[in-house]
Amino acid sequence: MDTIQPATAMYDNDVTCRTLGIQLDDLGPGRARMRMRVAGTMANGHGSVHGGYLFLLADAAFAYASNSHGPAAVAQHAQVTFLRAAAVDEELVAEAVERGRAGRTGVYDVTVRRASGEVVAEFRGQSVMLSGRPVNGPGH
């Protein structure tokens, strides 16, 4: 069975990503790329993108990369470093790359960039696989 298939099917159940217009552009073993156009409703009091939306975009790419191996995986820990402000109407791309897996734990780095390639944020997530639960199973 193709291990990518369940993670791809997971997108169909991802109401948050679909509602916010976050698109899954690429998915492979231990990697994912997602894209989001920043809507005006995502602006903070300074007029730039609220950090929560940047975190969400990076976290979504992390989720798909960590679920690309088949068994369901969830976030155990995550952190983000905001490097630059992003503006309304910009298109942002988050690329997640697996750095390593040991047992049920995985470590993933995600870079969020503008279309020009300029880095906006760096994210690191640690996942844990849920033994015996399929990717789109209950509770995930």
C-alpha positions as CSV (number, residue, x, y, z in Angstrom):
1,M,0.0,0.0,0.0
2,D,1.2,3.5,-0.8
3,T,2.0,5.2,2.5
4,I,1.3,8.7,1.0
5,Q,-2.3,7.8,0.2
6,P,-3.7,8.1,3.7
7,A,-1.9,11.5,4.3
8,T,-3.3,12.7,0.9
9,A,-6.8,11.5,2.0
10,M,-6.3,13.4,5.3
11,Y,-6.6,16.6,3.4
12,D,-10.2,15.8,2.4
13,N,-11.1,15.9,6.2
14,D,-9.0,19.0,7.0
15,V,-11.8,21.6,7.4
16,T,-9.4,24.2,8.8
17,C,-7.0,24.1,5.8
18,R,-9.7,24.0,3.2
19,T,-11.7,26.9,4.9
20,L,-8.5,29.1,5.0
21,G,-7.5,28.2,1.5
22,I,-4.4,26.4,2.5
23,Q,-3.4,24.1,-0.4
24,L,-1.4,20.9,-0.3
25,D,1.0,21.3,-3.2
26,D,3.4,18.5,-2.7
27,L,3.7,15.4,-0.5
28,G,6.4,12.7,-0.3
29,P,8.0,10.5,2.4
30,G,8.9,12.9,5.2
31,R,8.1,16.1,3.3
32,A,5.3,18.3,2.4
33,R,4.7,21.7,0.8
34,M,1.6,23.9,1.5
35,R,0.6,27.3,0.2
36,M,-1.7,30.0,1.5
37,R,-2.8,33.4,0.2
38,V,-3.1,35.8,3.2
39,A,-6.6,37.2,3.5
40,G,-7.5,40.5,5.1
41,T,-9.2,38.6,8.0
42,M,-5.7,37.3,9.0
43,A,-4.2,40.7,9.8
44,N,-3.3,41.6,13.4
45,G,-3.5,45.1,14.9
46,H,-0.3,46.2,13.1
47,G,-1.7,45.3,9.7
48,S,0.6,42.3,9.2
49,V,-0.3,38.7,9.3
50,H,-1.2,37.4,12.8
51,G,1.5,35.0,14.0
52,G,-1.1,32.4,14.7
53,Y,-1.8,32.0,11.0
54,L,1.9,31.7,10.2
55,F,2.1,29.0,12.9
56,L,-0.9,27.2,11.5
57,L,0.5,27.1,8.0
58,A,3.8,25.7,9.2
59,D,2.0,23.3,11.5
60,A,-0.2,22.0,8.7
61,A,2.9,21.3,6.5
62,F,4.5,19.5,9.5
63,A,1.3,17.5,10.0
64,Y,1.3,16.2,6.4
65,A,5.0,15.4,6.4
66,S,4.8,13.5,9.7
67,N,1.8,11.5,8.5
68,S,3.4,10.6,5.2
69,H,4.7,7.3,6.5
70,G,1.3,5.7,7.1
71,P,0.6,5.4,10.8
72,A,-1.2,8.4,12.3
73,A,1.2,10.9,13.9
74,V,0.3,14.0,16.0
75,A,2.3,16.9,17.3
76,Q,4.1,16.4,20.6
77,H,6.0,19.7,20.6
78,A,6.4,22.7,18.2
79,Q,8.0,26.1,18.2
80,V,8.2,28.9,15.7
81,T,10.6,31.8,15.2
82,F,9.1,34.8,13.3
83,L,11.8,36.5,11.2
84,R,9.8,39.0,9.1
85,A,6.3,40.3,8.9
86,A,4.1,39.1,6.1
87,A,1.5,41.2,4.5
88,V,-2.1,40.8,3.5
89,D,-2.5,39.4,-0.1
90,E,0.9,37.8,-0.1
91,E,1.2,34.1,-1.0
92,L,3.2,32.1,1.5
93,V,4.7,28.7,1.1
94,A,5.6,26.3,3.9
95,E,8.0,23.5,3.2
96,A,8.4,20.7,5.8
97,V,11.3,18.3,5.8
98,E,11.9,15.4,8.1
99,R,15.2,15.6,10.0
100,G,15.0,12.2,11.7
101,R,12.8,9.5,13.1
102,A,13.5,7.1,16.0
103,G,10.9,4.7,17.2
104,R,7.6,6.5,17.2
105,T,9.2,10.0,17.4
106,G,10.0,12.3,14.4
107,V,11.6,15.7,14.1
108,Y,10.6,18.1,11.3
109,D,11.7,21.5,10.2
110,V,9.4,23.9,8.3
111,T,10.4,27.0,6.5
112,V,7.8,29.6,5.6
113,R,8.7,31.8,2.6
114,R,7.2,34.5,0.5
115,A,6.8,33.8,-3.2
116,S,10.1,35.7,-3.7
117,G,11.9,33.1,-1.6
118,E,12.5,35.4,1.4
119,V,12.1,33.5,4.7
120,V,9.3,34.7,7.0
121,A,9.4,32.1,9.7
122,E,11.2,28.9,10.8
123,F,9.3,26.2,12.6
124,R,10.4,22.9,14.3
125,G,8.0,20.2,15.3
126,Q,8.3,16.9,17.1
127,S,5.7,14.2,16.3
128,V,4.7,11.0,17.9
129,M,3.1,8.1,16.0
130,L,-0.1,6.7,17.5
131,S,0.3,2.9,17.5
132,G,-2.2,1.1,15.5
133,R,-4.3,4.1,14.4
134,P,-4.7,4.9,10.7
135,V,-4.0,8.4,9.5
136,N,-7.7,9.5,9.3
137,G,-8.9,7.4,12.2
138,P,-11.1,8.7,15.1
139,G,-9.5,11.1,17.5
140,H,-7.1,12.5,14.9
